[in-house]
Amino acid sequence: MRRIDYRHQTVIVTGASSGLGAEFARQLAARRSNLVLVARRADRLQNLADDLTRTHGVTVTVVARDLGLPDAGRTLRAELESRGIHATGLVNNAGFGSHDPFRDENPERLQSMIALNVAALVDLSHAYIDPLTSAGNGFLINVASILGYQPTPYLSVYGATKAFVLSFTESLWEETRGTGLRVLAVCPGAVETEFYDAAGSQSADYGSKRATVDHVVKTALDTLDRRSAPPSVITNGRPLALASKVLPRRLVVSAMGWMARRAMHA
Ligand SMILES: NC(=O)c1ccc[n+]([C@@H]2O[C@H](COP(=O)([O-])OP(=O)(O)OC[C@H]3O[C@@H](n4cnc5c(N)ncnc54)[C@H](OP(=O)(O)O)[C@@H]3O)[C@@H](O)[C@H]2O)c1
C-alpha cells in the first residue's frame, strides 16, 4: 500500500486531553490532519485545539464526552455527521487501569473500565468501519498494551481489557485486508503519562523503564505507514511480550505476579 496522505484526513482521537492521545493529536496535526479531540476535560482539549490550530493551521473540533456511557460510538458519529464532520481516521486511545488485588477493587470502577476500554472502543470501531473503509485512505488505530499478551495479576481486569483490544484489532486487520483500510493495534510498554495517577499507583508499571509519548506515537505512525504493515506493533517493553510467547503459561503468570508484588513493595 502507498504511504498515508495525512493531509486529507479528519481523524478522531479519543483520550486526547493527556498522555498518548494528546501526542497522537500533536503528531497528526504536524502531518496536517484535521482533528476531532474527545475526552471529558473540555478545558484541556480546547487549549490543545487552540495550540494545534495556531501552530499547524488545521481544523480541530473539541467534543467533551464521557465515552463510558452506552452507545458512545454511534452517538458520536451521529453528532459529528450532523455537524458535517466526516472522519477518515480513528485513534481509539482513551482508557484507564486500576492496580489492586481483584477482591479490593471497586466493582463500579471495574464496570467503567470495561465500558471505556472495551465497549466504547468496539462501538466506535463499528460505527466508523464503513466510512473509514470507503475513505480509501482511512485508518483505525486501537491502543492496546504489552499487558495484553499475558495475564496481569493485580491489574487483572485492565490486562484482560487490553488482551481483548489486541485480539479484536488483529481480527479486524485480517477482515479488512485488501479494502484499503489500515488497522493497527498499538502495544506500548510502560509510558510516562498520567496513566499511573489514574490507576492510583506508580508501581503499575511492574517496575519497568517508561518510554516517552513521542517515541510510542512515532513508532505507531511509522508502522502504519509501512508498505506491509503488521496487525500490531510493540512500541517498547518487547522482552516482556516476547517472553510470554515462549515460556510456559504457568511460569509467565507466576512471574508477572512476582514482578507486581515486588514493584508494589519497592
Ligand atoms: N501509560 C502507559 O504506561 C500505557 C501503557 C500501555 C497502554 N496504555 C494505554 O494508552 C492509552 C492512553 O493512556 P495514557 O497512558 O495516555 O494515560 P492518560 O494520560 O491517563 O490518558 C488517558 C486519556 O483517556 C481519557 N479518558 C479517561 N476516561 C475517559 C472517559 N470515561 N471518557 C473519555 N475519555 C476518557 C482521559 O481524559 P479525561 O480524563 O479528560 O476524560 C485521557 O485523555 C490507554 O488506553 C492506556 O490503557 C498506556
The ligand as a MOL file (V3000), in Angstrom:
LIG
                    3D

  0  0  0     0  0            999 V3000
M  V30 BEGIN CTAB
M  V30 COUNTS 48 52 0 0 0
M  V30 BEGIN ATOM
M  V30 1 N 0.9400 4.8900 30.1040 0
M  V30 2 C 1.2050 3.5930 29.9460 0
M  V30 3 O 2.1560 3.0440 30.5580 0
M  V30 4 C 0.3980 2.7780 28.9620 0
M  V30 5 C 0.9520 1.5590 28.5180 0
M  V30 6 C 0.2180 0.7850 27.6280 0
M  V30 7 C -1.0150 1.2270 27.1680 0
M  V30 8 N -1.5260 2.4230 27.6170 0 CHG=1
M  V30 9 C -2.8380 2.8370 27.1100 0
M  V30 10 O -2.6870 4.0770 26.4630 0
M  V30 11 C -3.9530 4.7520 26.4190 0
M  V30 12 C -3.7500 6.1990 26.8230 0
M  V30 13 O -3.3650 6.2480 28.1870 0
M  V30 14 P -2.2650 7.2600 28.7170 0
M  V30 15 O -1.1050 6.4710 29.1670 0
M  V30 16 O -2.0520 8.3620 27.7590 0 CHG=-1
M  V30 17 O -2.9860 7.7620 30.0500 0
M  V30 18 P -3.6220 9.1850 30.4520 0
M  V30 19 O -2.6040 10.2510 30.3160 0
M  V30 20 O -4.2510 8.9580 31.7780 0
M  V30 21 O -4.7350 9.4220 29.3460 0
M  V30 22 C -5.9820 8.7620 29.3660 0
M  V30 23 C -6.9550 9.5240 28.4870 0
M  V30 24 O -8.2130 8.8330 28.4810 0
M  V30 25 C -9.2360 9.7770 28.7380 0
M  V30 26 N -10.3820 9.1710 29.3940 0
M  V30 27 C -10.3930 8.5130 30.5970 0
M  V30 28 N -11.6380 8.1640 30.9060 0
M  V30 29 C -12.4430 8.6170 29.9050 0
M  V30 30 C -13.8400 8.5700 29.6550 0
M  V30 31 N -14.6900 7.9650 30.5180 0
M  V30 32 N -14.3220 9.1510 28.5350 0
M  V30 33 C -13.4900 9.7710 27.6840 0
M  V30 34 N -12.1600 9.8350 27.8390 0
M  V30 35 C -11.6370 9.2580 28.9440 0
M  V30 36 C -8.5760 10.8220 29.6320 0
M  V30 37 O -9.2550 12.0760 29.5040 0
M  V30 38 P -10.2970 12.7100 30.5450 0
M  V30 39 O -9.8450 12.3400 31.9310 0
M  V30 40 O -10.2020 14.1750 30.2550 0
M  V30 41 O -11.6170 12.1290 30.1820 0
M  V30 42 C -7.2050 10.9290 28.9870 0
M  V30 43 O -7.2440 11.8130 27.8990 0
M  V30 44 C -4.8790 3.9540 27.3360 0
M  V30 45 O -5.7260 3.1320 26.5590 0
M  V30 46 C -3.9210 3.0990 28.1530 0
M  V30 47 O -4.5260 1.9060 28.5910 0
M  V30 48 C -0.8410 3.2030 28.4930 0
M  V30 END ATOM
M  V30 BEGIN BOND
M  V30 1 1 1 2
M  V30 2 2 2 3
M  V30 3 1 2 4
M  V30 4 1 4 5
M  V30 5 2 4 48
M  V30 6 2 5 6
M  V30 7 1 6 7
M  V30 8 2 7 8
M  V30 9 1 8 9
M  V30 10 1 8 48
M  V30 11 1 9 10
M  V30 12 1 9 46
M  V30 13 1 10 11
M  V30 14 1 11 12
M  V30 15 1 11 44
M  V30 16 1 12 13
M  V30 17 1 13 14
M  V30 18 2 14 15
M  V30 19 1 14 16
M  V30 20 1 14 17
M  V30 21 1 17 18
M  V30 22 2 18 19
M  V30 23 1 18 20
M  V30 24 1 18 21
M  V30 25 1 21 22
M  V30 26 1 22 23
M  V30 27 1 23 24
M  V30 28 1 23 42
M  V30 29 1 24 25
M  V30 30 1 25 26
M  V30 31 1 25 36
M  V30 32 1 26 27
M  V30 33 1 26 35
M  V30 34 2 27 28
M  V30 35 1 28 29
M  V30 36 1 29 30
M  V30 37 2 29 35
M  V30 38 1 30 31
M  V30 39 2 30 32
M  V30 40 1 32 33
M  V30 41 2 33 34
M  V30 42 1 34 35
M  V30 43 1 36 37
M  V30 44 1 36 42
M  V30 45 1 37 38
M  V30 46 2 38 39
M  V30 47 1 38 40
M  V30 48 1 38 41
M  V30 49 1 42 43
M  V30 50 1 44 45
M  V30 51 1 44 46
M  V30 52 1 46 47
M  V30 END BOND
M  V30 END CTAB
M  END
